[in-house]
Amino acid sequence: MENNTTKPFFNTTIPSDWEVKILGEVTKFSQGVQVDLEKQLTEWQPGYLKFLRIENYTQSSNDYRYIPGQAGRDKYINIDDIVIVRYGATAGFIGSGQEGILANNLFKVEPNKKVLDKRFLLFLLTDFKAYKYFQNAMFGGAMPALSFDIVGSYKIFLPPLPEQRAIAHILGLMDSAITQNNQLIAQKELRKKWLMQNLLTGKKRLKGFGGEWKEIHIKDVSKEVSIRNKTDKQLTVLSCTKYDGLVESLEYWGRKIFADDISTYKVVPKNHFAYATNHIEEGSIGYQDSFDEALISPMYTVFKTDSSINDLYFYKLLKSHMLIYQYQNRMEGSIDRRGGLRWDAFSIIKIHIPSFEEQTAITQVLQAADKEIQLLKAKTDKLREQKKGMMQVLLTGKKRLKINE
């Protein structure tokens, strides 16, 4: 069946066999239960059930609390039930996929099954149009909140039940593809972590390489470089992040966070390293290979390696957990905490280094792992865009599905 005739609804049109409904007309809401903290256990005991809090939905946290089953049996949530965060910074968040007793700062949305399919309702509520509506309608200032009246006043387009189920099935297939791809990313990231832990320490050696690694200090293969921008060159200003390394400050932050006077800033030539002297314990270290010259805050330390080092290998090593652990220990032991980890203390960190050839081979393996993860993440982004496009046309009736009678 395919019906393309339409009827007007404000600034859009919907198929003639669709209806416009107020959400409160076709659903009912039930708030969770409040349980005193002293009655919540961190470990399961017989007779206790999971107590579902906001973070169990918004952060996919497995840090569950448990409460006596009789405390809120009438507030029990099944795995396919839909909940909305009612209060706080994440008010308006739509969740599903949990089973237990619902906390009082969330509420359940239960559809009238005679006219509204539950999976279809979930896609309606997670559509950007619904998100925008709830965000604009919230009240409470510092503590945002949603009322049942606000949620219940949301207008939805309602196709016949068979079409609802068909739409939910198609969008569900997209969700499954996204979930499977993200699971693969998680597997590849675990594999990359294993590779780094083993290849960067010499626990595992690549085929064709043997011999002992040299124990050295960082200063044995590198030197500090401190060039001030005295001529006030108008170069790109960089910031350093713990995940992405050196990034263009304006592009990354979306606004200007550096000083107007950049004559005191340090020049970072190409193929040089820089780290946030006061925040390196977070892994804020980067490698500059994008510009002939760039600028960094004077609060950073800049250095360069010698010809015995493959810089890309060295960057992987400096960002590894074992080195970040060293930064943290050295900063915690520093008398002058405000001074951070200066070059004198940073440069005497001991490391084990293989030959240049083995460094290069290890780098190639880790870069291949990075590339694989990047491609999978790009695929997830593409799938999400495809799903978004499908929701825009399927949930408004702009595109119809053929339904077998």
N, C-alpha and C positions, 0 to 999 in steps of 0.2 A: 504494500500500500504506500502511495506517495501522494501527499496532498500539498500543493504549492500555493493554494489560494490563501490570502492573508487578510488580517483585519488590523486596524490601527490601534496603537497603544502609545500615547504620548508622542515621542519623537521617533518611534520605530514601529514596525509592523510584525505581527506574529501570524503563524498559520491559523486558518479559520477553525480548525478542530482543536486548537490549544486554548487554555484558559489562563486568565490572570488571577492569581490568588494572593491573599495576605498570608504570610507564613504562619501566623497564629491561628488561622482558620483550619489548617491542615496538619498541625503538629500540636504536641503538648510538651510543656517544659517541667522538669523536676530538679530542684537544687539538691546538691549533695548534703552530707551530714557533718556536723562539727563534732570533733572528738578531742578531748583534752590531751595535751602532749604526753602526760604521764601514763596515759592508757595506750600509747602507741609503742609497739615493740619494733626493734630493728632486725630481729630474727623471727622466723615463723615458728609458731607453736600450734599444736592440735587445737582446733576450735577457732583459730584466728584466720582472717582473710586479708588480702592485700588492701591497703588504704591508698587510693589513687589520688596523688597530689598534682599540682600544676606541673612540676618539673618532670613527672613521669610521662607527660604528653609533650610539653614544649622542648624538652632536652632529651627525650627518649631515655631518661635516666632509669637504670635498674636498681637504684637505691630506694627500695620499697620500705614502707612501714606496714605494720600489721596490727589489726585491731580485732577485738572479739566479734565473732560473726553476728551475734545478736544485736550489736550496737547499731547496725545500719543495713540489715538484710534487705529492707525495702528500697535501698539506694544502690542495689547491686547493678553493676554495669557488665554487659556481655561484650565479647570481642568485637562485634560489629556495630555496637552502639556509638552514637555521635555525641560528643560533648563540646561545650564552649567554655572557655575561661571567662569568668565573670568579672574578676577584680584584678588590679595590679598592672604591671608593665606589659604583660602579655595578654591583657583583656582583649577578647575577640578572636583569640586563637581557636581554630577548629581542630579537634583531634578524634581519633578512633584507634582501634586495635589493642585496647587494654581490657583487662578483666579483673574486677574487684569492686570494692565499695568506694563510691565517689565522695571526695572531700567537698566541703560546703562552699568553696570559692570557685567551683565549677558547676555546670548544670547540664543535664541530659536533654537532648532534643529527640522526641519520639514521633515519627510520622504516622498519620492515619493511613494504614496500609491499603485501605480501599481505594485511595486516590493518589498516594504518593509512595514511590519505591524508596527504600532507605539508602541504597547506594546512589541513586540519582540525587537524593537530597544532599548527600555528602559532597557531590560535585557542585551542586548549586551553592552550597555554603562556602566552599573553598575557591569559588570563582572570584576574580579580582574585584568585580562589581560589588559583591557582597562584602568583601574585606573593606573596600573604600567606604561603603555605607556605614558599617559598624564603627569604623575609626572616626568618621565625622560625627556620629551620633552619640559618642561616649560623653559621660559627664564625670565630675569628681576632681578635675585638676591634677594635683600631684598623685592622686590614687585613682586612675581611670577606672570606670565601671560601666557595665552594661546592665540594663534592666530587661525583664521579660517583655515589657511593652515595646522597647526599642527593637529587640530581635523579632518579636511577633509582628511588627508593622512592616517588615521587609517584604516587598512585592516580588513574586516569582512567576515565571512563565511555566505553565504546566501542560505538557503534552499528554496524550493518553498513556495509560500504564504500560502497554506493550512497547511503545516507543521510548518511554522512560528507561525501561529495562535494557533495551537495545543500545541506547546512548550510554548508559552506565557500563554495559559490557565493553563497548569500544574504548571508552576512557579508562576502564579498568585494565584493559590489555596494555595501554600506554603506561599506566602506573607499574604494571608488572615488569615491563621492559626496562623502565627507569630503575626499579628496585634491583633487578638482576644485574644491570650494568654497575650500579653502586656497590653491590656485593663483590663484583669482580675487581673494582677499584680497591676495595678494602683488602682483598686477598693480595693484590699486586703491591699495595703499600706495606703489608706485613712482610712480603718477600723482599722488598727493597730494604726494609729495616734489618732483616736478617743478613742480607748481603753487606750492608754497611757495617754491622756489628762484627762480622767475620772477616771481610776483606780489608777493612781499614785497620784491623788489629793484627792481621797475619794469622788468625786462627785457621783460616782457609786460604789456600794459595791457588792461583790460577795455573792451569796447565802450562808447563814450560818454564816455570820460575821456581827457584830454590835459593838457598843461602840465607844468612842471617840479615835481619833488618838492623839499621843503625839507630842507636839511642842518642838523640841530640836535644839541644834546647832550641826553641823557636828562633832565638837570636843568632844561632849558628848558621841559619839559612835565610835570614831576612834582616832588614834594617828599617828603622823608623824614618819617615819622610815628613818634614814639616815645612811646607811652602805656603806662605801667606799671600792672599790676593791683594797685595799692596797697590797694584796698578788699577784696582777696581774693575777687573774684567767682568763683563756681563755674561757669565757662564751659567749653565743649568745647575740649579741647586738640588742636591740629593738629600734624601733621608734614609735611615737604615731601619729595617724592620726585622723582627725575629724569624719570620717565615720567608719573606721574599728578598731579603738582603737589601742592596741599594736600589732605591726607586726614585723617580722624579718626584720631588716634593709636591709641586703644584698639582700634578696629575693624580698622585696617590691620595692626597688629603682633600682635594677639591677646593682648596683655598690656600692663601699665603700664610704660612706659619713661621717663616724665617724673617730675620731682621731686614730693615730697609738698607742699613749700611752693611754691605757684604765685603767690605775691604779687609775685615779682620778674619774672614772665612778662610779655610784651608783649601788649597788646590789638590784635587785627587786626579793625578794623571791616569791615562789608560793603563790597564793591567796592574793596578795597585789595589791593595785591600784597605778597608776602613772599618772601624768598629766604634760603637757608642761607649765611650770610656766609662760612663756612669751606669750603663744598662747592658753590658755585655753578658751578664749572668743570665739574661733572657735569650741569649743567642743572637743578639743584634750585631751581626758582623756581615760585611758584604764585599763583593769583588766588582771593581769598576771596569767593564769591558765594552761600554756602549759609546763613550765619548772620548775624544782626544784629551780633553780636560773637563773637569766638572768641579763643583764646589761642595763643601760639607761644613757643617757647623764647627767652630773652633773647639767645641767640647768633644770632638772625635779624635781618634788616633789613626794615623795613616801609615802604612808600611808597604814594603816591596820585598819579594823573595829573590833569591839568586837563581842562577841557571841550573842548579841541581834539583829544582822543584818544578813539578808540573802544577801550575796555579789552580787548575780546575780540581785536581786531586786534593790540593792543600785546602781549597775552599770546602770541599766535602768533609775533610778531616776537622776543620775548625768549627763546622756546624754540627758535628756529631755529638751525641749525648755524652760520651766520655769526656770530651773537651769542655762542653758546657758545664758539666759537673765540676771540672777543675776551676773554671771561672767563678762558679758559685762559692766554692770552698775558699778561694783566695780573697774574694770580696768580703766574705763573712769574717775572715781573719784579719782584715785590714783595720788598723786603728783609725785612719782617716776615711771613714765610709763615704763621705761626700766626694772624695777624690776618685772613687771608682777603681778600676783596674788599669793603672797607667802602664806605659810601655815597659818600664823597669821590671814590674812584677809579671806582666803578660809574657815578656820575651824569655823568661827563664823557665817557662812551662816545658816539661820534658815530653817528647814525642818519639815514636818509632817510625822510621822512614825506610821504605824499600828503594831499590834502584829506580832511576827515572823511567826506565822502560816498564817496570812493573807498576809504577804509579800511573802511567799512561794507560796500561791495559785495564787496571782497576777502574779508572775514570770512564773508559769506554763502556764497561759493563754497567756502571751506575747510571751513566747518561742514557743508555738503552732502556733501563728500568724507568727512568724519569719520563722518557719519551712515550713509553707505553702507557703510563698513568695519565699523561697530558692528553693523549688521544682518546682515552676512555672518558676523561672528564669532559672533553669537547663533545663527545657523543652524548653524554648525559645532558649537557646544555642544549644540544640540538633536539633531543627527545622532549625536553621540557618545553621548548619553544613550539614544537609540533603539537604537543598536548594543549598548550595555551591557545593556539590557533584553532584546534578542533573544538575546544570548549566555547570559543567565541561564536562559532557558527552552529554547533549542535544544540547549545543551550538556549539559543534565540530562535531556532527554526529556520535560519538562513540556509542551512543545508539539511535535507531530510534523509532519513534512513529508510530503506525498503523493508517493510515488515511483512513477513510471511503470515498470511491469514490462518 
